[in-house]
Amino acid sequence: MSVVASQPAGTSAALTPRLRLVLVLLLAAQFMLAVDFSILNVALPVIGTGLGFPLGRLQWVGTAFALCAAGFTLLFGRIADLFGRRRLFLGGLAVLGAASLAGGLAQSPEVLVAARVFQGLATAAVTPAGLSLLTTSFPEGPSRERALGLNGALMSAGFTTGAVLGGLLTDLLSWRWAFFVNVPVALAVLLVAPAVIAESRPAERPKPDVPGAVTVTLGLLAVVLGLTRAGERGWGAPATLVPLAAGAALLLLFAAVERRAAAPLVPPSVLGRRSVAWGNAAGLIAFLTETSLVFLLTLYLQEVLGFSPLAAGLSFGVLGAGTVVGGTLAPRLIGRVGATRALTAGGLVQAAFTAALLGLGADRSSLWLLLAATFAGGVGNMLVIVGFMVTATSGLADGEQGLATGLATMTQQIGITLGTPVMSAVATAAMSGTGTLAVLGGLKTAIALNAALVLLGTLGGAVFLRERTR
């Protein structure tokens, strides 16, 4: 197999100029994808007015993207392993650039939703391919941990940047620039990457597992559709329960197919690894809790404290700074105490400072608490995310890195998709009225559940991953 990295595994030699450029290109692509997740949130009402979207269909701007980004990630991660990671990475970037241009030029709701579909498909291809290029370019040890730390920090910063940038572009220029901003970045990476990133694929290509690919993709699509419908229709609605039940059945069928397949899409031996299973479980909780906490605090800032959408978005710049600090700190901590202990420490910090948010009040004097707790919680969350990525991709052959990063990316997408509807439902159910204090009470109930989930996930990871630190 041809890979870019030339260092032997486990070494910590200084990066060559070429590897530095590889890192910059891969991180630029991942940052752009992270920005893409949140950049349209603030602009949705303006898009609806500008293109004549009926209010009931406006959610499909986000749903179309989420369905494809989560549903096809595992499939594309394995395709990257079999047919070439660089090929899929570059092809996905080309599709992303074209879809972003089409979305920015859209004159009808149908064209815009189609553009979001292709943006989601491109994200499902580029994210695992880019991550697997990162893990195969940098060997296990300090260099990979530094690369994953930077990747995690930029991804989290990208979510925050997207919210702020979406507001600024919409206010100062037009919502269309939320699409156009992707085009020059994608073009720059496409022009430089072929000269510096080597192809990475197996010498012998096994026969594709078509039944496994079909069942897992349809299953994930159904589950994500059910999760998005839960936020719109409620958890007891048939529109939620039917796709969730169908998705669960298809994923069970996928598990049965994989046990009998000669060359399974997801080898049971990989899923059976404690590091893969529990590393991804920790990552799921980390993404579910932190992204949903941003949603809860956005409601707090706007509905309780009366902030404007732009001011609320700017308030999360402190959280973004915390994730950057956490991403910088994580590789050093992992190098000293190991990924499991770093993950555990991060989870405890995140849980403690999430619980501290229960002290928020109904006046703006609580803003200092929000800013301090989100900064420290962002540091802890990033320790968990980098620890999860290192844990879930370690100990696997290069030929399985696309699968490993596909699983990790799928975990990330489902966590992001699941968190907001769950916490929204909890907060709504706990509200005993319509006033400011009722809203605050509902939000605090959801925040308490959020902190409890982080703590349970942290303790579970500490118990079931403890052998990795021996």
HUSUL-V231896 format. One record per residue. N is the residue number from 0. NEAR is the number of other ideal C-beta (glycine too) atoms within 12 Angstrom. Layout:
# HUSUL-V231896
N NEAR
N NEAR
This chain:
# HUSUL-V231896
0 24
1 20
2 30
3 36
4 34
5 20
6 23
7 13
8 23
9 16
10 17
11 19
12 17
13 12
14 26
15 18
16 11
17 20
18 31
19 21
20 21
21 37
22 35
23 27
24 36
25 44
26 35
27 32
28 47
29 46
30 40
31 42
32 47
33 42
34 37
35 44
36 42
37 37
38 44
39 44
40 39
41 31
42 40
43 31
44 21
45 26
46 38
47 23
48 16
49 23
50 30
51 16
52 27
53 13
54 16
55 12
56 22
57 28
58 32
59 33
60 41
61 39
62 35
63 35
64 44
65 47
66 39
67 40
68 43
69 47
70 44
71 42
72 49
73 50
74 42
75 49
76 48
77 48
78 35
79 47
80 45
81 33
82 25
83 31
84 48
85 38
86 28
87 41
88 50
89 35
90 29
91 45
92 43
93 29
94 31
95 46
96 35
97 26
98 38
99 40
100 26
101 29
102 43
103 33
104 20
105 30
106 15
107 18
108 27
109 20
110 23
111 39
112 31
113 23
114 41
115 41
116 32
117 34
118 48
119 42
120 36
121 42
122 48
123 45
124 46
125 54
126 53
127 49
128 50
129 54
130 48
131 53
132 51
133 51
134 47
135 46
136 43
137 44
138 30
139 32
140 25
141 27
142 34
143 42
144 40
145 33
146 42
147 48
148 42
149 37
150 48
151 51
152 39
153 38
154 52
155 51
156 38
157 36
158 43
159 44
160 36
161 37
162 42
163 32
164 40
165 39
166 37
167 24
168 31
169 32
170 22
171 13
172 19
173 21
174 35
175 30
176 28
177 44
178 41
179 27
180 35
181 47
182 29
183 18
184 31
185 38
186 24
187 18
188 38
189 30
190 17
191 22
192 38
193 19
194 16
195 25
196 38
197 25
198 26
199 35
200 31
201 26
202 13
203 10
204 16
205 19
206 15
207 20
208 30
209 19
210 25
211 34
212 32
213 21
214 33
215 42
216 37
217 29
218 39
219 44
220 40
221 32
222 38
223 43
224 36
225 41
226 40
227 40
228 31
229 34
230 32
231 25
232 24
233 18
234 23
235 15
236 18
237 16
238 23
239 28
240 22
241 20
242 30
243 31
244 19
245 25
246 33
247 21
248 20
249 30
250 31
251 18
252 22
253 34
254 24
255 19
256 27
257 31
258 21
259 15
260 25
261 16
262 25
263 31
264 40
265 40
266 27
267 20
268 17
269 35
270 29
271 15
272 29
273 25
274 38
275 38
276 28
277 35
278 42
279 43
280 36
281 51
282 48
283 38
284 45
285 52
286 44
287 38
288 48
289 52
290 45
291 39
292 48
293 43
294 38
295 44
296 44
297 38
298 32
299 40
300 34
301 23
302 26
303 32
304 28
305 18
306 23
307 16
308 28
309 25
310 22
311 32
312 36
313 26
314 33
315 43
316 26
317 30
318 45
319 40
320 27
321 35
322 47
323 31
324 31
325 47
326 44
327 28
328 33
329 48
330 34
331 19
332 34
333 43
334 24
335 16
336 22
337 26
338 45
339 37
340 29
341 45
342 52
343 38
344 33
345 52
346 44
347 30
348 37
349 48
350 38
351 23
352 37
353 45
354 29
355 29
356 38
357 28
358 20
359 36
360 22
361 22
362 16
363 19
364 12
365 26
366 26
367 18
368 26
369 39
370 28
371 22
372 36
373 41
374 31
375 33
376 46
377 47
378 41
379 47
380 58
381 52
382 52
383 55
384 54
385 50
386 54
387 50
388 52
389 51
390 49
391 49
392 46
393 35
394 24
395 32
396 24
397 32
398 29
399 35
400 45
401 49
402 48
403 45
404 54
405 50
406 47
407 51
408 51
409 44
410 41
411 48
412 46
413 39
414 39
415 44
416 41
417 35
418 38
419 38
420 38
421 34
422 39
423 33
424 31
425 30
426 36
427 27
428 20
429 23
430 25
431 16
432 13
433 12
434 14
435 21
436 19
437 21
438 29
439 33
440 28
441 31
442 42
443 35
444 27
445 38
446 40
447 29
448 33
449 44
450 36
451 22
452 36
453 43
454 28
455 22
456 41
457 40
458 23
459 25
460 42
461 29
462 19
463 25
464 38
465 20
466 16
467 31
468 22
469 8
